Amino acid sequence: MRLFFAVNFSDPVKQKLLDMQNTLRINSLSGKFTLYDNLHLTLVFLGEVTFERYEMLCEILSRLDGFVFPLTIMGAGRFRRDGGDIWWAGIEENRRLSDLHHMLSSKVRAAGFPVENRRFSPHITLGREVRLRSDFDAERFSRTIDGVNTEVNKISLMKSERLSGRLTYTEVSAKTLFERQR
Ligand code: 2AM
């Protein structure tokens, strides 16, 4: 099965992401836009994993310690691609998130998973193969998006598969972070 660790979002947050996506959609000539249910932030991509290995990942996740922390979704941008760009919502610099990424990556690597050693650029993919209308001011769009404040209270292990032709992500394991004492 094809797996990745991710942060998922509440409906109010996904609704804001959908608003951003809709602005892109109505200003695009073409694109494959992320389904509402699939909006997420990838922490570590694992790829194809056997069942034994899947159990190791659940174990790693269950041993993860950490407190709930704040996260701000801020701005939008694109990874330029020949066949149309990947458009994403950005994440404000977040030490706790980077630490989590590094901790998870090193644990899965130590367990023998060949995870990529690329720089972590946290983002929420809104659409792929997106070609925008030439009169759309992408810079202005990115600048004028309101930040969305939320919190990370759970880390999910997600399965990615096509079900009846539809890309479907299912949470197969999760770790709830500790609430900070108030
Ligand atoms: P994304 O985070 O840029 O959207 C499931 O495929 C998720 O893992 C997607 O969110 C995807 O991209 C992310 N991902 C990261 N590296 C990947 C890779 N090498 N192949 C496929 N998906 C990858």
Backbone and ligand atoms as CSV (ligand in chain L), in Angstrom:
chain,resi,resn,atom,element,x,y,z
A,1,MET,N,N,0.838,-1.202,0.000
A,1,MET,CA,C,0.000,0.000,0.000
A,1,MET,C,C,0.871,1.251,0.000
A,2,ARG,N,N,0.273,2.324,-0.525
A,2,ARG,CA,C,1.028,3.568,-0.679
A,2,ARG,C,C,0.707,4.474,0.511
A,3,LEU,N,N,1.738,4.844,1.267
A,3,LEU,CA,C,1.493,5.538,2.533
A,3,LEU,C,C,2.246,6.858,2.644
A,4,PHE,N,N,1.726,7.742,3.476
A,4,PHE,CA,C,2.446,8.967,3.848
A,4,PHE,C,C,1.957,9.461,5.200
A,5,PHE,N,N,2.831,10.179,5.915
A,5,PHE,CA,C,2.424,10.833,7.159
A,5,PHE,C,C,1.925,12.227,6.807
A,6,ALA,N,N,0.845,12.637,7.467
A,6,ALA,CA,C,0.259,13.932,7.119
A,6,ALA,C,C,-0.394,14.600,8.314
A,7,VAL,N,N,-0.633,15.890,8.126
A,7,VAL,CA,C,-1.490,16.653,9.034
A,7,VAL,C,C,-2.784,16.892,8.266
A,8,ASN,N,N,-3.892,16.522,8.868
A,8,ASN,CA,C,-5.194,16.798,8.248
A,8,ASN,C,C,-5.821,18.009,8.929
A,9,PHE,N,N,-6.812,18.574,8.299
A,9,PHE,CA,C,-7.389,19.821,8.805
A,9,PHE,C,C,-8.880,19.689,9.080
A,10,SER,N,N,-9.367,20.587,9.942
A,10,SER,CA,C,-10.796,20.620,10.284
A,10,SER,C,C,-11.585,21.164,9.090
A,11,ASP,N,N,-12.887,20.981,9.120
A,11,ASP,CA,C,-13.721,21.496,8.029
A,11,ASP,C,C,-13.623,23.018,7.866
A,12,PRO,N,N,-13.656,23.820,8.956
A,12,PRO,CA,C,-13.543,25.277,8.744
A,12,PRO,C,C,-12.240,25.668,8.030
A,13,VAL,N,N,-11.147,24.971,8.358
A,13,VAL,CA,C,-9.864,25.268,7.698
A,13,VAL,C,C,-9.927,24.830,6.240
A,14,LYS,N,N,-10.469,23.652,5.999
A,14,LYS,CA,C,-10.556,23.168,4.604
A,14,LYS,C,C,-11.472,24.075,3.777
A,15,GLN,N,N,-12.469,24.654,4.425
A,15,GLN,CA,C,-13.367,25.570,3.721
A,15,GLN,C,C,-12.585,26.801,3.231
A,16,LYS,N,N,-11.652,27.290,4.069
A,16,LYS,CA,C,-10.826,28.438,3.659
A,16,LYS,C,C,-9.902,28.032,2.499
A,17,LEU,N,N,-9.388,26.809,2.577
A,17,LEU,CA,C,-8.519,26.321,1.495
A,17,LEU,C,C,-9.322,26.197,0.201
A,18,LEU,N,N,-10.579,25.783,0.363
A,18,LEU,CA,C,-11.457,25.649,-0.798
A,18,LEU,C,C,-11.716,27.018,-1.437
A,19,ASP,N,N,-11.858,28.050,-0.594
A,19,ASP,CA,C,-12.055,29.414,-1.124
A,19,ASP,C,C,-10.854,29.819,-1.988
A,20,MET,N,N,-9.640,29.542,-1.469
A,20,MET,CA,C,-8.419,29.862,-2.242
A,20,MET,C,C,-8.433,29.081,-3.552
A,21,GLN,N,N,-8.760,27.805,-3.429
A,21,GLN,CA,C,-8.751,26.933,-4.605
A,21,GLN,C,C,-9.762,27.425,-5.640
A,22,ASN,N,N,-10.919,27.885,-5.164
A,22,ASN,CA,C,-11.949,28.353,-6.093
A,22,ASN,C,C,-11.492,29.579,-6.872
A,23,THR,N,N,-10.732,30.457,-6.199
A,23,THR,CA,C,-10.195,31.627,-6.910
A,23,THR,C,C,-9.284,31.160,-8.041
A,24,LEU,N,N,-8.456,30.170,-7.735
A,24,LEU,CA,C,-7.570,29.624,-8.780
A,24,LEU,C,C,-8.382,28.962,-9.884
A,25,ARG,N,N,-9.375,28.198,-9.460
A,25,ARG,CA,C,-10.167,27.434,-10.425
A,25,ARG,C,C,-10.855,28.356,-11.435
A,26,ILE,N,N,-11.470,29.436,-10.913
A,26,ILE,CA,C,-12.216,30.297,-11.844
A,26,ILE,C,C,-11.277,31.140,-12.712
A,27,ASN,N,N,-10.003,31.200,-12.301
A,27,ASN,CA,C,-9.038,31.948,-13.114
A,27,ASN,C,C,-8.108,31.033,-13.896
A,28,SER,N,N,-8.494,29.775,-14.009
A,28,SER,CA,C,-7.607,28.839,-14.712
A,28,SER,C,C,-8.221,28.387,-16.035
A,29,LEU,N,N,-7.343,28.035,-16.946
A,29,LEU,CA,C,-7.781,27.473,-18.229
A,29,LEU,C,C,-7.974,25.970,-18.085
A,30,SER,N,N,-7.116,25.369,-17.236
A,30,SER,CA,C,-7.227,23.932,-16.968
A,30,SER,C,C,-6.494,23.622,-15.665
A,31,GLY,N,N,-6.768,22.461,-15.109
A,31,GLY,CA,C,-6.096,22.055,-13.868
A,31,GLY,C,C,-6.816,20.892,-13.233
A,32,LYS,N,N,-6.048,20.156,-12.404
A,32,LYS,CA,C,-6.652,19.060,-11.634
A,32,LYS,C,C,-6.623,19.521,-10.187
A,33,PHE,N,N,-7.776,19.847,-9.653
A,33,PHE,CA,C,-7.816,20.450,-8.331
A,33,PHE,C,C,-8.047,19.384,-7.255
A,34,THR,N,N,-7.342,19.565,-6.133
A,34,THR,CA,C,-7.420,18.596,-5.028
A,34,THR,C,C,-8.852,18.518,-4.506
A,35,LEU,N,N,-9.351,17.283,-4.328
A,35,LEU,CA,C,-10.694,17.116,-3.770
A,35,LEU,C,C,-10.698,17.633,-2.327
A,36,TYR,N,N,-11.833,18.199,-1.930
A,36,TYR,CA,C,-11.973,18.758,-0.574
A,36,TYR,C,C,-11.476,17.768,0.490
A,37,ASP,N,N,-11.915,16.526,0.403
A,37,ASP,CA,C,-11.554,15.523,1.418
A,37,ASP,C,C,-10.057,15.235,1.434
A,38,ASN,N,N,-9.369,15.546,0.357
A,38,ASN,CA,C,-7.951,15.192,0.231
A,38,ASN,C,C,-7.001,16.321,0.627
A,39,LEU,N,N,-7.523,17.470,1.016
A,39,LEU,CA,C,-6.644,18.600,1.363
A,39,LEU,C,C,-5.865,18.250,2.642
A,40,HIS,N,N,-4.555,18.290,2.590
A,40,HIS,CA,C,-3.720,17.884,3.723
A,40,HIS,C,C,-2.322,18.458,3.559
A,41,LEU,N,N,-1.524,18.316,4.604
A,41,LEU,CA,C,-0.116,18.716,4.550
A,41,LEU,C,C,0.723,17.442,4.704
A,42,THR,N,N,1.546,17.143,3.719
A,42,THR,CA,C,2.389,15.932,3.813
A,42,THR,C,C,3.579,16.207,4.729
A,43,LEU,N,N,3.781,15.315,5.699
A,43,LEU,CA,C,4.953,15.442,6.587
A,43,LEU,C,C,6.112,14.614,6.063
A,44,VAL,N,N,5.819,13.351,5.717
A,44,VAL,CA,C,6.838,12.455,5.144
A,44,VAL,C,C,6.134,11.522,4.165
A,45,PHE,N,N,6.656,11.459,2.947
A,45,PHE,CA,C,6.087,10.547,1.949
A,45,PHE,C,C,6.847,9.225,2.006
A,46,LEU,N,N,6.123,8.104,2.074
A,46,LEU,CA,C,6.776,6.800,2.239
A,46,LEU,C,C,6.724,5.935,0.984
A,47,GLY,N,N,5.701,6.097,0.173
A,47,GLY,CA,C,5.565,5.274,-1.028
A,47,GLY,C,C,5.016,3.893,-0.697
A,48,GLU,N,N,5.307,2.921,-1.571
A,48,GLU,CA,C,4.766,1.563,-1.402
A,48,GLU,C,C,5.376,0.880,-0.180
A,49,VAL,N,N,4.539,0.301,0.648
A,49,VAL,CA,C,4.978,-0.292,1.912
A,49,VAL,C,C,4.286,-1.647,2.085
A,50,THR,N,N,5.032,-2.656,2.542
A,50,THR,CA,C,4.430,-3.977,2.793
A,50,THR,C,C,3.672,-3.946,4.125
A,51,PHE,N,N,2.876,-4.991,4.386
A,51,PHE,CA,C,2.090,-5.004,5.617
A,51,PHE,C,C,2.983,-5.012,6.864
A,52,GLU,N,N,4.095,-5.776,6.823
A,52,GLU,CA,C,5.004,-5.814,7.999
A,52,GLU,C,C,5.567,-4.426,8.261
A,53,ARG,N,N,5.935,-3.770,7.149
A,53,ARG,CA,C,6.510,-2.426,7.270
A,53,ARG,C,C,5.460,-1.430,7.769
A,54,TYR,N,N,4.231,-1.658,7.354
A,54,TYR,CA,C,3.137,-0.789,7.798
A,54,TYR,C,C,3.009,-0.860,9.321
A,55,GLU,N,N,3.160,-2.083,9.862
A,55,GLU,CA,C,3.068,-2.242,11.317
A,55,GLU,C,C,4.208,-1.505,12.021
A,56,MET,N,N,5.396,-1.494,11.375
A,56,MET,CA,C,6.515,-0.736,11.960
A,56,MET,C,C,6.192,0.755,12.001
A,57,LEU,N,N,5.535,1.238,10.954
A,57,LEU,CA,C,5.189,2.669,10.895
A,57,LEU,C,C,4.172,3.030,11.981
A,58,CYS,N,N,3.216,2.122,12.211
A,58,CYS,CA,C,2.223,2.360,13.275
A,58,CYS,C,C,2.931,2.436,14.631
A,59,GLU,N,N,3.928,1.575,14.800
A,59,GLU,CA,C,4.689,1.535,16.050
A,59,GLU,C,C,5.457,2.858,16.233
A,60,ILE,N,N,6.107,3.300,15.168
A,60,ILE,CA,C,6.854,4.567,15.225
A,60,ILE,C,C,5.907,5.708,15.594
A,61,LEU,N,N,4.746,5.718,14.965
A,61,LEU,CA,C,3.778,6.788,15.216
A,61,LEU,C,C,3.281,6.747,16.662
A,62,SER,N,N,3.031,5.544,17.161
A,62,SER,CA,C,2.482,5.442,18.517
A,62,SER,C,C,3.492,5.899,19.564
A,63,ARG,N,N,4.789,5.795,19.227
A,63,ARG,CA,C,5.825,6.193,20.193
A,63,ARG,C,C,6.168,7.673,20.128
A,64,LEU,N,N,5.562,8.352,19.181
A,64,LEU,CA,C,5.860,9.774,19.007
A,64,LEU,C,C,5.298,10.567,20.188
A,65,ASP,N,N,6.140,11.439,20.764
A,65,ASP,CA,C,5.658,12.291,21.858
A,65,ASP,C,C,5.575,13.706,21.354
A,66,GLY,N,N,4.667,14.466,21.898
A,66,GLY,CA,C,4.653,15.873,21.500
A,66,GLY,C,C,3.354,16.531,21.898
A,67,PHE,N,N,3.416,17.845,21.980
A,67,PHE,CA,C,2.247,18.633,22.357
A,67,PHE,C,C,1.605,19.250,21.119
A,68,VAL,N,N,0.325,19.541,21.283
A,68,VAL,CA,C,-0.411,20.298,20.272
A,68,VAL,C,C,0.344,21.608,20.023
A,69,PHE,N,N,0.408,22.043,18.765
A,69,PHE,CA,C,1.085,23.313,18.484
A,69,PHE,C,C,0.342,24.110,17.408
A,70,PRO,N,N,0.525,25.439,17.421
A,70,PRO,CA,C,-0.179,26.263,16.443
A,70,PRO,C,C,0.482,26.224,15.067
A,71,LEU,N,N,-0.321,26.467,14.047
A,71,LEU,CA,C,0.183,26.489,12.674
A,71,LEU,C,C,-0.630,27.527,11.894
A,72,THR,N,N,0.056,28.289,11.073
A,72,THR,CA,C,-0.634,29.307,10.272
A,72,THR,C,C,-0.441,29.022,8.788
A,73,ILE,N,N,-1.579,28.941,8.091
A,73,ILE,CA,C,-1.544,28.774,6.634
A,73,ILE,C,C,-1.471,30.178,6.064
A,74,MET,N,N,-0.485,30.410,5.214
A,74,MET,CA,C,-0.198,31.789,4.799
A,74,MET,C,C,0.229,31.826,3.334
A,75,GLY,N,N,-0.491,32.611,2.550
A,75,GLY,CA,C,-0.083,32.843,1.168
A,75,GLY,C,C,-0.275,31.614,0.280
A,76,ALA,N,N,0.103,31.786,-0.962
A,76,ALA,CA,C,0.005,30.688,-1.934
A,76,ALA,C,C,1.168,30.823,-2.900
A,77,GLY,N,N,1.470,29.747,-3.559
A,77,GLY,CA,C,2.575,29.790,-4.519
A,77,GLY,C,C,2.493,28.600,-5.444
A,78,ARG,N,N,3.506,28.487,-6.295
A,78,ARG,CA,C,3.485,27.378,-7.258
A,78,ARG,C,C,4.856,26.755,-7.450
A,79,PHE,N,N,4.838,25.456,-7.748
A,79,PHE,CA,C,6.037,24.792,-8.243
A,79,PHE,C,C,5.834,24.756,-9.751
A,80,ARG,N,N,6.742,25.377,-10.476
A,80,ARG,CA,C,6.549,25.445,-11.932
A,80,ARG,C,C,6.830,24.091,-12.573
A,81,ARG,N,N,5.945,23.691,-13.436
A,81,ARG,CA,C,6.065,22.424,-14.153
A,81,ARG,C,C,5.682,22.654,-15.607
A,82,ASP,N,N,6.293,21.862,-16.505
A,82,ASP,CA,C,6.017,22.032,-17.929
A,82,ASP,C,C,4.547,21.820,-18.277
A,83,GLY,N,N,3.970,20.779,-17.708
A,83,GLY,CA,C,2.579,20.460,-18.058
A,83,GLY,C,C,1.541,21.257,-17.288
A,84,GLY,N,N,1.937,22.336,-16.645
A,84,GLY,CA,C,1.032,23.109,-15.787
A,84,GLY,C,C,1.543,23.037,-14.355
A,85,ASP,N,N,1.368,24.106,-13.618
A,85,ASP,CA,C,2.012,24.221,-12.303
A,85,ASP,C,C,1.249,23.502,-11.191
A,86,ILE,N,N,2.008,23.197,-10.110
A,86,ILE,CA,C,1.385,22.725,-8.869
A,86,ILE,C,C,1.163,23.988,-8.029
A,87,TRP,N,N,-0.087,24.259,-7.708
A,87,TRP,CA,C,-0.394,25.425,-6.851
A,87,TRP,C,C,-0.665,24.946,-5.435
A,88,TRP,N,N,-0.148,25.708,-4.465
A,88,TRP,CA,C,-0.289,25.293,-3.061
A,88,TRP,C,C,-0.562,26.484,-2.157
A,89,ALA,N,N,-1.104,26.165,-0.984
A,89,ALA,CA,C,-1.209,27.142,0.101
A,89,ALA,C,C,0.040,26.968,0.947
A,90,GLY,N,N,0.639,28.073,1.370
A,90,GLY,CA,C,1.896,28.007,2.118
A,90,GLY,C,C,1.673,27.883,3.624
A,91,ILE,N,N,2.766,27.588,4.320
A,91,ILE,CA,C,2.731,27.456,5.785
A,91,ILE,C,C,3.748,28.445,6.343
A,92,GLU,N,N,3.316,29.265,7.293
A,92,GLU,CA,C,4.250,30.213,7.925
A,92,GLU,C,C,5.341,29.410,8.633
A,93,GLU,N,N,6.556,29.974,8.619
A,93,GLU,CA,C,7.692,29.281,9.257
A,93,GLU,C,C,7.277,28.711,10.612
A,94,ASN,N,N,7.577,27.441,10.825
A,94,ASN,CA,C,7.069,26.768,12.015
A,94,ASN,C,C,8.088,25.741,12.491
A,95,ARG,N,N,8.789,26.100,13.535
A,95,ARG,CA,C,9.861,25.275,14.078
A,95,ARG,C,C,9.350,23.902,14.534
A,96,ARG,N,N,8.178,23.920,15.168
A,96,ARG,CA,C,7.624,22.672,15.704
A,96,ARG,C,C,7.313,21.688,14.564
A,97,LEU,N,N,6.821,22.263,13.463
A,97,LEU,CA,C,6.482,21.414,12.314
A,97,LEU,C,C,7.753,20.828,11.691
A,98,SER,N,N,8.783,21.679,11.529
A,98,SER,CA,C,10.045,21.178,10.954
A,98,SER,C,C,10.655,20.123,11.861
A,99,ASP,N,N,10.600,20.364,13.175
A,99,ASP,CA,C,11.160,19.377,14.112
A,99,ASP,C,C,10.441,18.038,13.967
A,100,LEU,N,N,9.122,18.125,13.837
A,100,LEU,CA,C,8.315,16.917,13.698
A,100,LEU,C,C,8.698,16.168,12.415
A,101,HIS,N,N,8.847,16.933,11.327
A,101,HIS,CA,C,9.252,16.331,10.056
A,101,HIS,C,C,10.605,15.626,10.209
A,102,HIS,N,N,11.563,16.327,10.827
A,102,HIS,CA,C,12.912,15.758,10.964
A,102,HIS,C,C,12.907,14.523,11.862
A,103,MET,N,N,12.138,14.606,12.943
A,103,MET,CA,C,12.081,13.487,13.879
A,103,MET,C,C,11.473,12.252,13.192
A,104,LEU,N,N,10.358,12.467,12.509
A,104,LEU,CA,C,9.694,11.335,11.833
A,104,LEU,C,C,10.580,10.764,10.732
A,105,SER,N,N,11.176,11.675,9.933
A,105,SER,CA,C,12.051,11.207,8.836
A,105,SER,C,C,13.190,10.379,9.379
A,106,SER,N,N,13.825,10.860,10.469
A,106,SER,CA,C,14.990,10.110,10.942
A,106,SER,C,C,14.560,8.775,11.535
A,107,LYS,N,N,13.387,8.739,12.183
A,107,LYS,CA,C,12.933,7.451,12.742
A,107,LYS,C,C,12.597,6.445,11.635
A,108,VAL,N,N,11.941,6.907,10.582
A,108,VAL,CA,C,11.588,5.946,9.528
A,108,VAL,C,C,12.836,5.533,8.725
A,109,ARG,N,N,13.763,6.472,8.589
A,109,ARG,CA,C,15.006,6.137,7.894
A,109,ARG,C,C,15.785,5.091,8.700
A,110,ALA,N,N,15.844,5.314,10.026
A,110,ALA,CA,C,16.554,4.360,10.894
A,110,ALA,C,C,15.897,2.980,10.832
A,111,ALA,N,N,14.604,2.962,10.535
A,111,ALA,CA,C,13.891,1.670,10.436
A,111,ALA,C,C,14.042,1.065,9.034
A,112,GLY,N,N,14.815,1.737,8.172
A,112,GLY,CA,C,15.137,1.150,6.869
A,112,GLY,C,C,14.299,1.644,5.696
A,113,PHE,N,N,13.481,2.669,5.919
A,113,PHE,CA,C,12.691,3.206,4.803
A,113,PHE,C,C,13.534,4.201,4.001
A,114,PRO,N,N,13.529,4.079,2.688
A,114,PRO,CA,C,14.363,4.985,1.876
A,114,PRO,C,C,13.668,6.323,1.632
A,115,VAL,N,N,13.452,7.107,2.687
A,115,VAL,CA,C,12.743,8.383,2.469
A,115,VAL,C,C,13.691,9.427,1.878
A,116,GLU,N,N,13.130,10.271,1.033
A,116,GLU,CA,C,13.933,11.278,0.345
A,116,GLU,C,C,14.532,12.256,1.347
A,117,ASN,N,N,15.724,12.756,1.000
A,117,ASN,CA,C,16.400,13.681,1.904
A,117,ASN,C,C,16.297,15.111,1.394
A,118,ARG,N,N,15.157,15.439,0.774
A,118,ARG,CA,C,14.980,16.780,0.209
A,118,ARG,C,C,14.666,17.774,1.315
A,119,ARG,N,N,14.928,19.052,1.041
A,119,ARG,CA,C,14.577,20.088,2.008
A,119,ARG,C,C,13.059,20.056,2.219
A,120,PHE,N,N,12.655,20.218,3.461
A,120,PHE,CA,C,11.219,20.169,3.766
A,120,PHE,C,C,10.577,21.500,3.370
A,121,SER,N,N,9.673,21.474,2.412
A,121,SER,CA,C,8.937,22.713,2.062
A,121,SER,C,C,7.447,22.454,2.298
A,122,PRO,N,N,7.008,22.698,3.545
A,122,PRO,CA,C,5.624,22.368,3.869
A,122,PRO,C,C,4.628,23.169,3.030
A,123,HIS,N,N,3.634,22.481,2.508
A,123,HIS,CA,C,2.630,23.134,1.673
A,123,HIS,C,C,1.386,22.261,1.616
A,124,ILE,N,N,0.311,22.867,1.171
A,124,ILE,CA,C,-0.948,22.127,0.990
A,124,ILE,C,C,-1.307,22.251,-0.480
A,125,THR,N,N,-1.217,21.148,-1.189
A,125,THR,CA,C,-1.459,21.204,-2.634
A,125,THR,C,C,-2.939,21.488,-2.912
A,126,LEU,N,N,-3.167,22.550,-3.694
A,126,LEU,CA,C,-4.542,22.939,-4.057
A,126,LEU,C,C,-4.899,22.417,-5.450
A,127,GLY,N,N,-3.881,22.332,-6.320
A,127,GLY,CA,C,-4.148,21.869,-7.678
A,127,GLY,C,C,-2.861,21.533,-8.395
A,128,ARG,N,N,-2.981,20.648,-9.346
A,128,ARG,CA,C,-1.845,20.238,-10.177
A,128,ARG,C,C,-2.174,20.511,-11.635
A,129,GLU,N,N,-1.120,20.563,-12.429
A,129,GLU,CA,C,-1.286,20.814,-13.884
A,129,GLU,C,C,-2.181,22.027,-14.117
A,130,VAL,N,N,-1.950,23.060,-13.315
A,130,VAL,CA,C,-2.802,24.251,-13.391
A,130,VAL,C,C,-2.204,25.240,-14.382
A,131,ARG,N,N,-3.037,25.651,-15.327
A,131,ARG,CA,C,-2.647,26.718,-16.256
A,131,ARG,C,C,-3.599,27.872,-16.001
A,132,LEU,N,N,-3.029,28.989,-15.556
A,132,LEU,CA,C,-3.862,30.147,-15.217
A,132,LEU,C,C,-4.080,31.032,-16.424
A,133,ARG,N,N,-5.166,31.792,-16.389
A,133,ARG,CA,C,-5.398,32.772,-17.453
A,133,ARG,C,C,-4.284,33.813,-17.402
A,134,SER,N,N,-3.883,34.315,-18.545
A,134,SER,CA,C,-2.728,35.223,-18.580
A,134,SER,C,C,-3.013,36.548,-17.870
A,135,ASP,N,N,-4.290,36.909,-17.717
A,135,ASP,CA,C,-4.599,38.186,-17.061
A,135,ASP,C,C,-4.771,38.037,-15.535
A,136,PHE,N,N,-4.543,36.844,-14.989
A,136,PHE,CA,C,-4.693,36.652,-13.535
A,136,PHE,C,C,-3.407,37.089,-12.837
A,137,ASP,N,N,-3.558,37.961,-11.833
A,137,ASP,CA,C,-2.393,38.485,-11.115
A,137,ASP,C,C,-2.072,37.545,-9.942
A,138,ALA,N,N,-1.221,36.562,-10.217
A,138,ALA,CA,C,-0.923,35.521,-9.224
A,138,ALA,C,C,-0.201,36.105,-8.002
A,139,GLU,N,N,0.660,37.103,-8.237
A,139,GLU,CA,C,1.402,37.702,-7.115
A,139,GLU,C,C,0.430,38.371,-6.151
A,140,ARG,N,N,-0.502,39.105,-6.733
A,140,ARG,CA,C,-1.487,39.829,-5.910
A,140,ARG,C,C,-2.355,38.828,-5.148
A,141,PHE,N,N,-2.752,37.780,-5.822
A,141,PHE,CA,C,-3.568,36.726,-5.199
A,141,PHE,C,C,-2.856,36.196,-3.956
A,142,SER,N,N,-1.593,35.873,-4.109
A,142,SER,CA,C,-0.843,35.298,-2.998
A,142,SER,C,C,-0.718,36.291,-1.837
A,143,ARG,N,N,-0.467,37.567,-2.196
A,143,ARG,CA,C,-0.275,38.612,-1.177
A,143,ARG,C,C,-1.541,38.895,-0.383
A,144,THR,N,N,-2.691,38.790,-1.033
A,144,THR,CA,C,-3.927,39.272,-0.400
A,144,THR,C,C,-4.716,38.176,0.332
A,145,ILE,N,N,-4.189,36.966,0.352
A,145,ILE,CA,C,-4.890,35.897,1.089
A,145,ILE,C,C,-4.714,36.119,2.583
A,146,ASP,N,N,-5.816,36.023,3.339
A,146,ASP,CA,C,-5.713,36.130,4.802
A,146,ASP,C,C,-5.075,34.867,5.364
A,147,GLY,N,N,-4.235,35.050,6.397
A,147,GLY,CA,C,-3.659,33.883,7.065
A,147,GLY,C,C,-4.769,33.099,7.769
A,148,VAL,N,N,-4.580,31.792,7.868
A,148,VAL,CA,C,-5.550,30.937,8.567
A,148,VAL,C,C,-4.825,30.301,9.754
A,149,ASN,N,N,-5.294,30.628,10.958
A,149,ASN,CA,C,-4.654,30.070,12.163
A,149,ASN,C,C,-5.359,28.788,12.578
A,150,THR,N,N,-4.545,27.787,12.814
A,150,THR,CA,C,-5.131,26.526,13.272
A,150,THR,C,C,-4.146,25.875,14.231
A,151,GLU,N,N,-4.410,24.623,14.612
A,151,GLU,CA,C,-3.436,23.922,15.442
A,151,GLU,C,C,-3.282,22.494,14.960
A,152,VAL,N,N,-2.102,21.955,15.223
A,152,VAL,CA,C,-1.848,20.554,14.875
A,152,VAL,C,C,-2.061,19.752,16.146
A,153,ASN,N,N,-3.083,18.909,16.152
A,153,ASN,CA,C,-3.351,18.122,17.364
A,153,ASN,C,C,-3.263,16.615,17.103
A,154,LYS,N,N,-2.948,16.266,15.841
A,154,LYS,CA,C,-2.890,14.834,15.508
A,154,LYS,C,C,-1.997,14.633,14.288
A,155,ILE,N,N,-1.248,13.548,14.283
A,155,ILE,CA,C,-0.446,13.174,13.114
A,155,ILE,C,C,-1.059,11.891,12.562
A,156,SER,N,N,-1.260,11.855,11.268
A,156,SER,CA,C,-1.954,10.716,10.664
A,156,SER,C,C,-1.047,9.961,9.705
A,157,LEU,N,N,-1.216,8.644,9.707
A,157,LEU,CA,C,-0.601,7.815,8.669
A,157,LEU,C,C,-1.711,7.575,7.650
A,158,MET,N,N,-1.471,7.987,6.409
A,158,MET,CA,C,-2.519,7.973,5.392
A,158,MET,C,C,-2.201,6.958,4.306
A,159,LYS,N,N,-3.268,6.312,3.850
A,159,LYS,CA,C,-3.140,5.407,2.694
A,159,LYS,C,C,-3.693,6.120,1.473
A,160,SER,N,N,-2.983,6.021,0.370
A,160,SER,CA,C,-3.416,6.650,-0.879
A,160,SER,C,C,-3.760,5.551,-1.884
A,161,GLU,N,N,-4.949,5.618,-2.439
A,161,GLU,CA,C,-5.336,4.611,-3.443
A,161,GLU,C,C,-6.396,5.189,-4.372
A,162,ARG,N,N,-6.559,4.550,-5.509
A,162,ARG,CA,C,-7.636,4.935,-6.425
A,162,ARG,C,C,-8.804,3.996,-6.198
A,163,LEU,N,N,-9.953,4.551,-5.844
A,163,LEU,CA,C,-11.157,3.748,-5.658
A,163,LEU,C,C,-12.170,4.235,-6.673
A,164,SER,N,N,-12.589,3.365,-7.565
A,164,SER,CA,C,-13.481,3.732,-8.671
A,164,SER,C,C,-12.948,4.969,-9.401
A,165,GLY,N,N,-11.652,4.979,-9.623
A,165,GLY,CA,C,-11.040,6.058,-10.399
A,165,GLY,C,C,-10.801,7.327,-9.611
A,166,ARG,N,N,-11.209,7.337,-8.346
A,166,ARG,CA,C,-11.095,8.556,-7.544
A,166,ARG,C,C,-9.935,8.415,-6.549
A,167,LEU,N,N,-9.010,9.384,-6.550
A,167,LEU,CA,C,-7.896,9.354,-5.599
A,167,LEU,C,C,-8.462,9.525,-4.189
A,168,THR,N,N,-8.187,8.517,-3.345
A,168,THR,CA,C,-8.798,8.504,-2.007
A,168,THR,C,C,-7.703,8.360,-0.959
A,169,TYR,N,N,-7.731,9.219,0.048
A,169,TYR,CA,C,-6.788,9.125,1.158
A,169,TYR,C,C,-7.568,8.661,2.389
A,170,THR,N,N,-7.050,7.635,3.054
A,170,THR,CA,C,-7.727,7.099,4.244
A,170,THR,C,C,-6.735,7.071,5.397
A,171,GLU,N,N,-7.166,7.535,6.550
A,171,GLU,CA,C,-6.302,7.473,7.731
A,171,GLU,C,C,-6.256,6.032,8.210
A,172,VAL,N,N,-5.049,5.445,8.281
A,172,VAL,CA,C,-4.934,4.048,8.712
A,172,VAL,C,C,-4.336,3.933,10.119
A,173,SER,N,N,-3.782,5.041,10.624
A,173,SER,CA,C,-3.290,5.068,11.993
A,173,SER,C,C,-3.114,6.545,12.363
A,174,ALA,N,N,-3.130,6.835,13.659
A,174,ALA,CA,C,-2.995,8.250,14.043
A,174,ALA,C,C,-2.419,8.369,15.440
A,175,LYS,N,N,-1.779,9.490,15.701
A,175,LYS,CA,C,-1.277,9.784,17.041
A,175,LYS,C,C,-1.813,11.147,17.456
A,176,THR,N,N,-2.564,11.150,18.542
A,176,THR,CA,C,-3.090,12.413,19.055
A,176,THR,C,C,-2.018,13.049,19.934
A,177,LEU,N,N,-1.753,14.311,19.703
A,177,LEU,CA,C,-0.726,15.000,20.494
A,177,LEU,C,C,-1.316,15.406,21.848
A,178,PHE,N,N,-0.453,15.607,22.829
A,178,PHE,CA,C,-0.926,15.967,24.176
A,178,PHE,C,C,-1.421,17.409,24.175
A,179,GLU,N,N,-2.519,17.616,24.895
A,179,GLU,CA,C,-3.002,18.988,25.108
A,179,GLU,C,C,-2.048,19.664,26.071
A,180,ARG,N,N,-1.726,20.923,25.806
A,180,ARG,CA,C,-0.912,21.676,26.768
A,180,ARG,C,C,-1.768,21.976,27.972
A,181,GLN,N,N,-1.139,21.906,29.167
A,181,GLN,CA,C,-1.930,22.253,30.349
A,181,GLN,C,C,-2.090,23.763,30.393
A,182,ARG,N,N,-3.323,24.218,30.674
A,182,ARG,CA,C,-3.573,25.664,30.663
A,182,ARG,C,C,-3.433,26.239,32.048
L,1,2AM,P1,P,2.193,16.981,-2.205
L,1,2AM,O1,O,2.438,16.913,-0.718
L,1,2AM,O2,O,3.074,17.946,-2.914
L,1,2AM,O3,O,0.740,17.244,-2.498
L,1,2AM,C1,C,0.400,11.601,-1.367
L,1,2AM,O4,O,0.887,11.268,-2.637
L,1,2AM,C2,C,1.018,12.875,-0.880
L,1,2AM,O5,O,2.435,12.726,-0.724
L,1,2AM,C3,C,0.790,14.049,-1.798
L,1,2AM,O6,O,0.372,15.096,-0.994
L,1,2AM,C4,C,2.159,14.296,-2.423
L,1,2AM,O7,O,2.524,15.558,-2.832
L,1,2AM,C5,C,3.108,13.806,-1.354
L,1,2AM,N1,N,4.400,13.397,-1.927
L,1,2AM,C6,C,5.617,13.819,-1.535
L,1,2AM,N2,N,6.588,13.222,-2.239
L,1,2AM,C7,C,5.974,12.418,-3.136
L,1,2AM,C8,C,6.453,11.538,-4.168
L,1,2AM,N3,N,7.759,11.354,-4.406
L,1,2AM,N4,N,5.534,10.891,-4.908
L,1,2AM,C9,C,4.199,11.049,-4.672
L,1,2AM,N5,N,3.700,11.840,-3.706
L,1,2AM,C10,C,4.565,12.524,-2.946
